[in-house]
Amino acid sequence: MAYRVFFADSSPSALNTLHMAFQDSTYDLYTTSDGGEVLGLVHQIKPDAIALGLSLPQKDGYEIARMIRDVPDFKQTPIILLCGAGEDVEEKRLSGLDYAEIVVKPFDSEELAHRIRSLISGTQDPESLPEEPEPVSDQGASAGTALPPEPAEPEAGEALVARVRQEILEMERELEKRIAARVKAELKAWLQFDQAKDSENP
């Protein structure tokens, strides 16, 4: 039976890169970009791990994570929070919230997928994600992390354009990696077939 991973974020590029990272048949990925749908979908899907964007329409990640934790069936379900590079984290709203960690977007989809798999299997990988912030004090979440101080944000319009450009670049890099990996695999298979054919016809 496949593990179920639920991913809620308002960024289409983030959702797309996660779909590419979870092509393994042992994992089923469910996604939404609407915070108002999350709780109902979580009850329906009963995921083995959840990743929530802090900025979601209707209900944000802070509110949704607390609502999920109030459901007995999801007390132990790993929750990862996703934060935009120019987004301020509301430390007071994180206080007492049980989550695994905060990951800053744009992220490496394969690294995040590996971390989610580790959380599901109950093993923690000692290596942290490149975008991962430093740990906070014990007053915050038991295993959570907080973002380092961020530089002053540009004007709202410039910040949005910069975020979109960054997400497009990350998407292009992800596609390049996937295409390169597929080409190498096909070339390797072709070489093996060619060698086998030569051995049959000396």
Buried (B, 14 or more C-beta within 10 A) or exposed (E): EEBBBBBBBBBEBBBBBBEBBBEEEEBBBBBBBEBEBBBEBBEEBEBBBBBBBBBBEEBBBBBBBEBBBEEEEBEEBBBBBBBBBBBEBEEEBBEEBBBBBBBBBBBBBBBBBBBBBBBBEEEEEEEBBEBBBEBBEEEBBEEBBBBEEEEEEEEEEEBEEBBEEBBEEBBEBBEEBBEEEEEEEEEEEEEEEEEEEEEEEE
